[in-house]
Amino acid sequence: MRDTKQLARLFGEKTASTISTARILVVGAGGIGCELLKNLSMSGFGHIKAVDLDTIDLSNLNRQFLFQRVHIKKPKAQVATQAIQRFNPGLDASFEQANIKQPEFDVDWFSQFDLVLNALDNLDARRHVNSMCLAAHVPLVESGTAGYLGQVTVISGGTTECFECQPKPAERKTYPVCTIRSTPTAPIHCIVWAKDYLFAQIFGEKVPDELDAKGDEGEDLEELRQLREESWALAKLTAAMGSDEFAKLVFQKVFDSDVARLLSMRDMWKHRQPPRVLHFDQLHSAVDSVFDPASIDDHAPMSLEQSFALFKHSADKLAQRHELQKNSDADAFLAFDKDDDDTLRFVAAAANLRSYAFGIDPKSIFSIKAMAGNIIPAIATTNAIVAGMMVVQGALVLGGRMPECHTAYLSYSSKRPRSIVKDALAPPNARCAVCRRRYLTLRVAECSKTTLGDVVDCVGALAGTDRDLNLGDEISVVEGSRILYDYDYDDNLSRSLKDLGLVPGKMVTLSRDDDSDTVPVVLSFAKPRQDAVDGGDLLVIEGFELIPEFAPLPATAMDQSGGGKVQDEGSASGNPGAATGATEVIEEAGLSVGDDGAILLEDDDDDDDDNDNDNDNDNGAASTAGVQRISDELAKRNIDEVSASGPPGAKRRATGDSEVGESVELAD
């Protein structure tokens, strides 16, 4: 174990001792994660667990210094933890190569940690970790970077803003449906089609098709009708999932019959290059009978034959996964994740096949990953600075010094050194739909024998006791966007929790049907404790003593909820009263905050979509000029800041890093 004398001199003996025994969870072992794990191991932290789904790629080696060429294709979390154990042989370090959203990482699993540090590049995963930390009542250090910019903040339920307290509009680039589905002219159109249409229709959550909505003025309604019929026909192919003919049926539908239908519309191709039909049997005879996906160079554009072979291989693998999940949950679906090799390769293969059909240049898997996952290149120095601030932030939290914590912004200017600007942590948003909740744990002995009605009765039995949740007689029970029960819909009351997919790791929200100001309740499903099983308790609700006090909603809260600037990935201050604070400067400098948790400029790019394909900055990431504006303004106002080249003071808080950018969606 490392000597903590230096840490004790900085933070005190008590904090140093706490750090050596605290259990730390690091989510993400990429750009920031590598720097963060190294810092934690060298600073006296004794117990660290790292979780990351991804494997090491050649492109990671320029900044993720714990990895070398010999580690390519190996799990990031495994290699990173092995590396920091060599730095500190006495360190208790473990890892999980998994998606942090898996049910096995339930509220009990999160509760075993004293502090969680996020180094994620995925907005959805960050939201999930935020919710789980609130449910487990564990403090979270959140981070975000974009190029030379970075931010860090601390999230503590009931004390500070959570990740969701400030709205985060999905800075989405939209494309007309007919361009994506009928007349693609650029690689990004094919990638959006493969990811948001083909993959979503076959493997994704079943939702109403966007084509059911009325088309925009000037759109061909007949074309929309035929596209709608295409969607229905494709959805029917899911019945063949798991069979030997599945990949062939999908291929023939989208690359043969659908393209042939488009060719029959001769007027559409008077001024465009017409597509060509791809024939399954011809391509099948041209490829090897035994296909090795490892034979494809991720950094080179795929040939037509390689795209075909990869399409078949990945479609069959995803079908097997989907069928396996449906055995335990009839409503199961797959979600695209750029770090999920199967989903990425399916999208890459399908996008390239469509590109070949429409005479568009193909892309490498690496390029498609960047475009589909919307990655802004990370800067190694930014990651290092942010990771260092995160460790300082974490030490203050563990030492019980929350009042000294701040949201920190890392800015950059060509005229002066990189600098760190601090802003006070903001209190929770009174209208937040995530942290203005009472988080409780529901322990269920047997999900297969316990019904949803049993849960509703268990909650109702608390009325009139010192644990009364004040939900009244008419409550609603919701899981995500799925309504399970309300006063007018009781079909699920007799169904078992297992049948409804409500197993340990899941959450449901209970609220009053009368839209009162009563704070809703979130029940996190968990396994029972042994003493409860021995005592015959089938349902036990825990955590009442951990519920924070909630102030009454202010009369003007509705107006306030729509105002103010969008904050960083759950980390911006949201303090309108700080007349000379960093938040006001950010706003006045013409900056906003994007989904990657970093300061952004508004995207004023009006260029044609066809020219946006490979521009890493077309998502509105703050340019050098924009950063210079904020840096110059901070200098004029003499706002509290420290040079990045000097040590951040004991009161400086951690910022974090991630690599995300613009996302895209279909537009009617």
C-alpha positions in Angstrom: 0.0 0.0 0.0 1.3 3.5 -0.8 2.4 5.8 1.9 -0.3 8.3 2.6 1.9 10.9 4.4 1.7 13.4 1.5 -2.0 13.0 1.3 -2.3 13.4 5.0 -0.4 16.7 4.8 -2.8 17.9 2.1 -6.1 16.7 3.5 -5.5 15.7 7.1 -4.9 12.3 8.8 -8.6 11.4 9.0 -9.2 11.9 5.3 -6.1 10.0 4.3 -7.1 7.1 6.5 -10.6 7.1 5.0 -9.2 7.2 1.4 -7.0 4.1 2.1 -10.1 2.0 3.2 -12.8 3.5 1.0 -14.2 1.3 -1.8 -14.1 3.2 -5.1 -16.0 2.5 -8.3 -14.6 3.8 -11.6 -17.1 3.6 -14.5 -15.1 3.8 -17.7 -11.5 2.8 -18.4 -10.8 4.9 -21.5 -9.3 8.4 -21.9 -10.1 9.8 -18.5 -10.4 6.4 -17.0 -6.8 5.5 -17.5 -5.5 8.7 -16.0 -8.0 8.4 -13.2 -7.1 4.9 -12.3 -3.4 5.7 -12.3 -4.0 8.8 -10.0 -6.1 6.8 -7.6 -3.6 4.0 -7.3 -0.7 6.5 -6.7 -2.7 8.6 -4.2 -3.3 6.0 -1.5 -6.7 4.7 -2.5 -6.7 1.1 -1.5 -9.8 -0.5 -3.0 -10.8 0.2 -6.6 -13.1 -1.6 -9.0 -13.2 -0.6 -12.7 -16.1 -1.4 -15.1 -15.9 -1.0 -18.9 -17.5 -2.9 -21.7 -15.0 -1.9 -24.4 -11.9 -3.6 -25.7 -8.7 -1.8 -26.6 -8.3 -0.5 -30.2 -5.3 0.9 -32.0 -6.7 4.4 -31.9 -6.7 4.3 -28.1 -3.0 4.1 -27.8 -2.3 7.8 -28.5 -3.7 8.9 -25.2 -4.8 5.9 -23.1 -1.3 5.3 -21.8 -2.0 2.2 -19.8 -2.4 0.3 -23.0 0.2 -1.0 -25.5 0.0 -2.7 -28.9 0.1 -6.2 -27.3 -3.2 -5.3 -25.5 -5.2 -4.6 -28.6 -8.6 -6.5 -28.5 -8.2 -7.1 -24.8 -10.7 -5.7 -22.2 -9.8 -2.2 -21.2 -10.9 -2.7 -17.6 -8.7 -5.8 -17.2 -5.6 -4.3 -18.7 -6.0 -1.0 -16.8 -6.4 -2.7 -13.4 -3.5 -5.0 -14.0 -1.4 -1.9 -14.9 -2.2 0.0 -11.7 -1.5 -3.0 -9.6 2.0 -3.0 -11.0 2.3 0.7 -9.9 1.0 -0.2 -6.4 1.4 -4.0 -5.6 -0.5 -3.6 -2.4 -3.6 -2.3 -4.2 -6.9 -4.2 -4.1 -8.0 -3.7 -7.7 -10.7 -5.6 -9.6 -12.6 -5.2 -12.8 -15.7 -6.1 -14.7 -15.9 -6.2 -18.5 -19.6 -5.4 -18.8 -22.3 -2.8 -19.5 -22.9 -0.9 -16.3 -26.6 -0.9 -17.2 -26.9 -4.7 -16.8 -29.4 -5.8 -14.1 -26.6 -7.5 -12.1 -25.3 -4.1 -11.1 -28.3 -3.3 -8.9 -28.8 -1.0 -6.0 -27.1 -3.5 -3.6 -24.1 -3.6 -5.9 -23.8 0.1 -6.0 -24.3 0.4 -2.3 -21.1 -1.4 -1.5 -19.1 1.6 -2.7 -18.3 4.7 -0.8 -17.7 6.8 -4.0 -18.5 6.5 -7.7 -16.4 8.3 -10.3 -17.8 8.5 -13.9 -15.4 8.5 -16.9 -18.0 7.7 -19.5 -18.5 8.7 -23.1 -22.2 7.7 -23.2 -25.0 10.0 -22.2 -27.5 7.1 -21.6 -25.0 5.3 -19.3 -24.3 8.5 -17.4 -28.0 9.0 -16.8 -28.2 5.4 -15.5 -25.3 5.8 -13.2 -26.8 9.0 -11.9 -30.1 7.2 -11.1 -28.3 4.3 -9.5 -26.2 6.5 -7.2 -29.3 8.4 -6.1 -31.0 5.1 -5.4 -28.0 3.7 -3.5 -27.3 7.0 -1.7 -23.7 7.0 -2.9 -22.0 10.3 -3.9 -21.0 10.6 -7.6 -18.2 12.6 -9.2 -19.3 13.4 -12.8 -17.1 14.5 -15.6 -17.1 15.5 -19.2 -14.6 16.8 -21.9 -14.6 17.9 -25.5 -11.2 18.6 -27.0 -9.5 21.2 -24.8 -12.5 21.8 -22.6 -13.5 19.9 -19.5 -15.8 19.9 -16.5 -16.2 18.1 -13.2 -18.9 18.2 -10.5 -20.1 16.4 -7.5 -23.6 14.9 -7.2 -25.0 14.1 -3.8 -28.7 13.2 -3.5 -30.7 15.9 -1.7 -27.7 18.3 -1.5 -26.6 19.2 -5.0 -28.0 19.1 -8.5 -28.1 15.7 -10.1 -27.1 14.9 -13.7 -30.7 15.5 -14.8 -31.5 18.7 -12.9 -30.8 20.9 -15.9 -32.4 20.0 -19.3 -30.1 18.6 -21.9 -31.6 19.1 -25.3 -30.4 16.4 -27.6 -28.5 18.6 -30.1 -29.6 16.3 -32.9 -28.9 16.7 -36.6 -32.1 15.7 -38.4 -32.5 14.3 -41.9 -35.7 14.0 -44.0 -37.2 10.5 -43.8 -37.3 10.2 -47.6 -33.5 11.1 -47.9 -32.6 8.4 -45.4 -35.0 5.8 -46.7 -35.0 6.5 -50.5 -32.4 8.8 -51.8 -29.2 8.7 -49.7 -26.3 10.7 -51.1 -23.7 10.5 -48.3 -22.2 7.9 -46.0 -23.9 9.5 -43.0 -27.3 8.9 -44.6 -26.5 5.2 -44.9 -25.2 5.0 -41.4 -28.3 6.7 -40.0 -30.5 4.3 -42.1 -28.6 1.2 -40.7 -28.6 2.4 -37.1 -31.9 4.2 -36.6 -34.0 2.3 -39.1 -32.8 -1.2 -40.0 -31.2 -2.1 -36.6 -34.1 -0.5 -34.7 -36.8 -2.2 -36.7 -35.4 -5.7 -36.4 -33.7 -5.7 -32.9 -34.8 -2.5 -31.2 -37.7 -1.6 -28.9 -41.0 -1.7 -30.8 -42.3 1.9 -31.0 -44.7 3.6 -33.4 -43.1 4.3 -36.7 -42.2 7.9 -37.3 -43.9 7.6 -40.7 -47.3 7.4 -39.0 -47.0 11.1 -38.5 -48.1 13.5 -41.1 -45.3 14.4 -43.6 -43.8 17.8 -44.0 -45.2 20.1 -46.6 -43.9 19.1 -50.0 -43.2 15.5 -49.1 -44.6 12.8 -51.4 -47.4 11.2 -49.3 -47.5 8.2 -51.6 -43.8 7.6 -51.0 -44.4 7.9 -47.2 -47.2 5.3 -47.5 -44.9 2.8 -49.3 -42.1 3.4 -46.8 -44.6 2.7 -44.0 -45.4 -0.6 -45.7 -41.7 -1.4 -45.9 -41.4 -0.9 -42.2 -44.3 -3.3 -41.5 -42.8 -5.9 -43.9 -39.4 -5.7 -42.2 -41.0 -6.0 -38.8 -42.6 -9.3 -39.9 -39.2 -10.8 -40.6 -38.5 -10.9 -36.9 -40.6 -14.1 -36.9 -37.7 -15.8 -38.8 -35.1 -14.7 -36.2 -32.9 -17.5 -35.1 -33.5 -19.6 -38.3 -30.8 -20.3 -40.9 -32.6 -18.1 -43.4 -32.9 -15.0 -41.2 -29.9 -13.1 -42.6 -30.9 -14.0 -46.2 -34.5 -12.9 -45.7 -33.4 -9.5 -44.3 -30.8 -9.0 -47.0 -33.2 -9.8 -49.8 -35.8 -7.5 -48.3 -33.7 -4.4 -47.9 -31.1 -4.7 -50.6 -33.1 -6.5 -53.3 -36.8 -6.0 -53.3 -36.8 -2.5 -51.6 -34.2 -1.2 -54.0 -36.1 -2.7 -57.0 -39.2 -0.9 -55.8 -37.3 2.4 -55.7 -35.9 1.8 -59.2 -39.5 1.4 -60.5 -40.1 5.1 -59.6 -38.4 6.4 -62.8 -39.2 10.0 -62.1 -37.1 9.8 -58.9 -33.9 9.1 -60.9 -34.2 11.6 -63.7 -31.6 13.8 -62.0 -30.0 11.3 -59.6 -27.8 8.3 -60.1 -30.1 5.2 -59.7 -29.2 2.5 -57.2 -28.4 -1.0 -58.1 -29.9 -4.2 -56.7 -27.6 -6.5 -54.6 -28.2 -10.2 -55.1 -27.7 -12.5 -52.2 -26.8 -15.6 -54.2 -24.2 -13.9 -56.3 -22.4 -12.4 -53.2 -22.8 -15.7 -51.3 -20.9 -17.6 -54.0 -18.2 -14.9 -54.0 -17.2 -15.2 -50.3 -15.5 -17.9 -48.4 -17.8 -20.5 -46.7 -15.9 -19.9 -43.4 -15.8 -16.3 -42.5 -13.5 -14.9 -39.8 -14.6 -11.4 -38.7 -11.1 -10.8 -37.3 -9.8 -10.8 -40.9 -11.4 -7.4 -41.5 -9.1 -4.4 -41.0 -11.2 -1.9 -38.9 -9.3 1.0 -40.3 -9.7 0.2 -44.0 -12.9 0.6 -46.1 -14.6 -2.8 -46.5 -15.1 -4.4 -49.9 -18.6 -5.4 -51.0 -17.8 -9.0 -50.3 -16.5 -8.3 -46.8 -19.5 -6.2 -46.0 -21.8 -9.0 -47.2 -20.0 -11.6 -45.1 -19.9 -9.4 -42.0 -23.6 -8.6 -42.5 -24.5 -12.3 -42.4 -22.2 -13.1 -39.5 -23.4 -10.1 -37.3 -27.1 -10.6 -38.1 -27.0 -14.2 -37.0 -25.1 -13.3 -33.8 -27.6 -10.5 -32.9 -30.5 -12.8 -33.7 -29.1 -15.4 -31.2 -28.6 -12.8 -28.5 -32.1 -11.4 -29.1 -33.8 -14.8 -28.9 -31.8 -15.7 -25.7 -33.0 -12.5 -24.0 -36.6 -13.0 -25.1 -36.6 -16.4 -23.3 -36.5 -14.5 -20.0 -38.3 -11.3 -21.1 -40.8 -11.3 -23.9 -40.4 -7.6 -24.4 -36.6 -7.7 -24.5 -34.8 -5.7 -27.2 -31.3 -4.8 -28.2 -29.9 -1.2 -28.2 -27.1 0.1 -30.4 -23.9 0.8 -28.6 -20.7 1.8 -30.4 -18.8 -0.2 -27.8 -20.9 -3.3 -28.5 -18.9 -5.1 -31.2 -21.9 -7.1 -32.6 -24.2 -4.1 -32.9 -21.4 -1.9 -34.4 -20.4 -4.4 -37.0 -24.0 -5.0 -38.1 -24.6 -1.3 -38.6 -21.2 -0.9 -40.3 -21.9 -3.8 -42.7 -25.4 -2.7 -43.5 -24.4 0.9 -44.0 -21.6 -0.1 -46.4 -23.9 -2.5 -48.4 -26.3 0.4 -48.8 -23.5 2.6 -49.8 -22.5 0.2 -52.6 -26.1 -0.1 -53.7 -26.4 3.7 -54.0 -22.9 4.4 -55.5 -21.6 6.0 -52.3 -18.0 5.5 -51.0 -17.8 2.9 -48.3 -16.3 3.6 -44.9 -14.1 1.6 -42.4 -15.6 0.2 -39.3 -13.5 2.8 -37.3 -15.0 5.7 -39.3 -18.5 4.4 -38.9 -18.0 4.0 -35.2 -17.0 7.6 -34.9 -20.0 8.8 -37.1 -22.6 6.5 -35.5 -21.2 7.0 -31.9 -20.5 10.7 -32.6 -17.1 10.9 -31.0 -15.2 14.1 -30.5 -11.5 13.4 -30.4 -10.1 13.6 -26.9 -6.9 15.4 -25.9 -4.6 13.5 -23.6 -3.6 16.6 -21.6 -7.2 17.5 -21.0 -7.9 14.0 -19.7 -4.9 14.2 -17.4 -6.0 17.5 -15.9 -9.6 16.5 -15.5 -8.6 13.1 -13.9 -6.4 15.0 -11.4 -9.2 17.2 -10.4 -11.5 14.2 -10.0 -9.2 12.7 -7.4 -9.1 16.0 -5.4 -12.8 16.2 -5.6 -13.2 12.6 -4.5 -10.9 13.1 -1.5 -12.9 16.1 -0.3 -16.1 14.1 -0.6 -14.7 11.1 1.4 -13.3 13.5 4.0 -16.8 15.0 4.6 -15.9 18.3 3.2 -18.8 18.8 0.7 -19.0 22.6 1.4 -15.5 22.9 -0.2 -16.5 21.2 -3.4 -17.2 23.1 -6.6 -18.1 22.6 -10.2 -14.9 23.1 -12.1 -14.5 24.2 -15.7 -11.3 23.6 -17.7 -11.0 26.3 -20.4 -8.3 27.1 -22.9 -7.0 30.2 -24.8 -4.2 30.7 -27.2 -3.3 33.9 -25.5 -2.8 32.5 -22.0 -2.3 29.2 -20.1 -5.0 26.7 -19.8 -7.0 27.5 -16.7 -9.5 26.0 -14.2 -12.5 28.0 -13.2 -14.7 27.1 -10.2 -18.3 27.7 -9.6 -20.4 26.8 -6.5 -22.4 23.5 -6.5 -26.0 24.3 -7.1 -28.9 22.9 -5.0 -31.2 20.4 -6.5 -33.7 21.6 -9.1 -37.1 21.6 -7.4 -38.8 20.3 -10.5 -36.2 17.6 -11.4 -37.9 14.4 -12.5 -35.0 12.3 -11.3 -33.6 13.5 -7.9 -36.9 14.9 -6.6 -37.9 11.3 -5.8 -37.9 9.2 -2.7 -35.6 6.3 -3.4 -36.4 3.1 -1.5 -35.3 -0.5 -1.9 -37.9 -3.2 -2.4 -36.6 -6.7 -1.5 -38.6 -9.5 -3.1 -38.2 -13.1 -1.9 -39.6 -14.7 -5.1 -40.3 -12.6 -8.2 -42.0 -15.6 -9.9 -44.6 -15.9 -7.1 -45.1 -12.2 -6.2 -47.5 -10.2 -8.3 -47.6 -6.5 -9.1 -50.8 -6.4 -7.0 -48.8 -7.6 -4.0 -46.4 -4.6 -4.4 -49.3 -2.1 -4.6 -50.9 -3.7 -1.5 -47.6 -3.5 0.3 -47.2 0.2 -0.4 -50.9 0.8 0.5 -50.4 -1.0 3.9 -48.0 1.8 4.9 -50.8 4.4 5.0 -51.4 5.7 8.4 -48.1 4.5 9.8 -44.9 6.5 10.4 -43.8 5.3 7.0 -46.8 6.6 5.1 -45.7 7.5 1.6 -48.8 9.8 1.1 -49.6 8.4 -2.3 -53.3 8.1 -1.7 -55.6 5.5 -3.1 -55.2 6.3 -6.8 -51.5 5.7 -7.7 -49.7 4.9 -11.0 -46.8 2.5 -11.4 -44.4 3.2 -14.3 -41.2 1.6 -15.5 -39.4 3.9 -17.8 -42.0 4.8 -20.4 -44.1 1.7 -19.7 -47.3 2.1 -17.6 -47.8 -0.9 -15.5 -50.7 0.2 -13.4 -53.0 3.1 -12.7 -56.5 3.5 -11.4 -58.1 2.9 -14.8 -55.7 0.1 -15.9 -55.3 -2.9 -13.6 -54.6 -5.6 -16.2 -51.1 -6.3 -14.7 -52.1 -6.6 -11.1 -52.4 -10.4 -11.2 -49.2 -10.9 -13.2 -46.0 -12.0 -11.5 -43.1 -9.6 -11.2 -40.9 -12.0 -13.2 -43.5 -12.1 -16.0 -43.4 -8.3 -16.1 -39.6 -8.2 -16.2 -39.4 -6.6 -12.7 -36.4 -8.4 -11.3 -33.5 -7.2 -9.2 -31.8 -4.3 -11.0 -35.1 -2.8 -12.2 -36.9 0.3 -10.9 -40.5 1.4 -10.9 -41.9 4.9 -10.1 -45.0 5.3 -8.0 -46.9 8.6 -8.0 -50.3 10.0 -7.2 -52.8 10.1 -10.1 -54.1 13.5 -9.0 -51.0 15.4 -10.1 -50.4 16.7 -6.6 -47.0 18.0 -5.3 -46.4 14.7 -3.4 -42.9 13.6 -4.1 -43.0 10.3 -6.2 -41.4 7.1 -4.9 -38.9 5.0 -6.8 -38.7 1.4 -5.8 -35.4 -0.4 -6.7 -35.9 -4.2 -6.9 -33.3 -6.2 -5.0 -32.7 -9.6 -3.6 -34.0 -10.4 -0.1 -31.8 -10.5 2.9 -31.4 -13.9 4.5 -33.0 -12.9 7.8 -36.1 -11.7 5.9 -36.3 -15.0 4.1 -36.0 -16.9 7.3 -38.7 -14.8 8.8 -41.1 -15.4 5.9 -41.1 -11.8 4.7 -41.9 -11.9 0.9 -41.7 -8.1 0.5 -39.7 -5.7 2.5 -39.3 -2.0 1.8 -36.1 -0.4 3.1 -34.4 3.0 3.1 -36.9 5.3 4.8 -34.2 6.8 7.0 -32.2 7.9 4.0 -34.9 9.9 2.3 -33.9 13.6 2.3 -36.2 16.5 3.2 -37.8 18.0 0.2 -38.8 21.7 0.2 -42.3 22.6 -1.0 -42.4 23.5 -4.7 -42.1 27.3 -5.1 -45.0 29.1 -6.8 -42.9 30.2 -9.7 -41.1 26.9 -10.2 -43.0 26.1 -13.4 -41.7 29.3 -14.9 -38.2 28.8 -13.7 -38.1 25.2 -15.0 -38.2 26.5 -18.6 -35.6 29.3 -18.1 -31.8 29.4 -17.8 -29.1 28.0 -19.8 -28.6 24.3 -20.4 -26.0 23.1 -18.0 -23.1 20.7 -18.4 -23.8 16.9 -18.2 -25.5 17.4 -14.9 -22.7 19.5 -13.6 -23.2 23.1 -14.4 -23.8 25.5 -11.5 -27.3 26.7 -12.4 -26.7 29.6 -10.0 -28.4 32.6 -11.5 -27.4 34.8 -8.6 -23.7 34.6 -9.2 -23.4 37.9 -11.2 -19.7 37.4 -11.6 -19.7 33.6 -11.6 -18.4 31.3 -14.4 -22.0 30.3 -15.4 -22.9 33.9 -16.4 -19.6 34.3 -18.2 -20.3 31.1 -20.2 -23.7 32.4 -21.2 -22.6 35.9 -22.1 -19.7 34.5 -24.1 -22.3 32.8 -26.4 -21.6 29.3 -25.1 -24.0 26.6 -24.1 -23.4 23.0 -22.9 -23.9 19.9 -24.9 -24.6 16.2 -24.3 -20.9 15.4 -23.8 -20.7 17.4 -20.6 -18.6 20.2 -22.0 -19.0 23.8 -23.0 -20.3 24.1 -26.5 -21.0 26.8 -29.1 -24.3 26.9 -30.9 -24.1 25.0 -34.2 -24.5 27.6 -36.9 -23.4 25.3 -39.8 -25.9 25.7 -42.5 -23.9 23.7 -45.1 -25.6 20.9 -47.0 -25.7 17.6 -45.1 -23.7 16.0 -47.8 -20.7 18.0 -46.7 -20.9 17.3 -43.0 -19.9 13.6 -43.0 -16.4 13.7 -41.7 -16.4 16.9 -39.8 -15.7 16.0 -36.2 -16.7 19.5 -35.0 -20.1 19.9 -36.8 -21.8 19.1 -33.6 -21.2 22.5 -32.2 -18.2 21.8 -30.0 -16.6 25.0 -28.7 -14.0 26.2 -31.1 -10.8 27.9 -30.1 -12.3 31.3 -30.8 -15.3 30.5 -28.5 -13.0 29.3 -25.7 -10.9 32.5 -26.2 -14.0 34.6 -25.6 -14.7 33.0 -22.3 -11.1 33.0 -21.2 -10.7 36.7 -22.0 -13.9 37.6 -20.2 -12.9 35.6 -17.1 -9.6 37.5 -17.1 -11.4 40.8 -17.3 -13.7 40.0 -14.4 -10.9 38.5 -12.3 -12.9 35.4 -11.5 -11.3 32.9 -9.2 -9.2 30.5 -11.2 -5.9 28.6 -11.0 -3.3 27.8 -13.7 -3.4 24.2 -14.8 0.3 24.1 -14.5 0.1 24.7 -10.8 -1.4 22.4 -8.2 -5.2 22.8 -7.8 -5.8 24.0 -4.2 -7.3 21.8 -1.6 -10.7 23.4 -2.3 -10.6 22.7 -6.0 -13.0 20.0 -7.2 -12.6 17.3 -9.8 -13.8 17.6 -13.4 -14.1 14.8 -15.8 -13.9 13.7 -19.4 -15.8 11.9 -22.1 -15.8 11.6 -25.8 -19.2 12.2 -27.3 -20.7 14.5 -29.9 -23.7 15.1 -32.0 -26.4 12.4 -32.5 -28.8 12.1 -35.3 -32.4 11.2 -35.7 -35.0 10.8 -38.5 -37.2 13.8 -39.1 -40.6 13.7 -40.8 
